[in-house]
């Protein structure tokens, strides 16, 4: 076993912990309508699909901050992180109650 293995494992653990923290921060920011935190966390090419339409990052954050999209609650379970080199994917099951300009989603 190489002496580099523990450092690599430590780096993977730190990356996984950071992604889980960012996911938790994103959920809290959605519920609180915290535009600054959403802007910091979300990728520039973010896209959110609603029934019959969709928003890019700026529009989505604007809708959340204005109340056009209201997230009453959002929970996550079975959250997992997979890391391949410099790429990571966070997956999970979510349950939410959202209001989109009136109708609930």
Buried (B, 14 or more C-beta within 10 A) or exposed (E): EEEEEEEEEEEEEEBBEEBBEBBEBBBEBBBEBBBEBBBEBBEEEBEBEBEEEEBEBEBBBBBBBEEBBBBEEBEBEEBEBEBEEEEBEBEEEEEBEBBBEEEEE
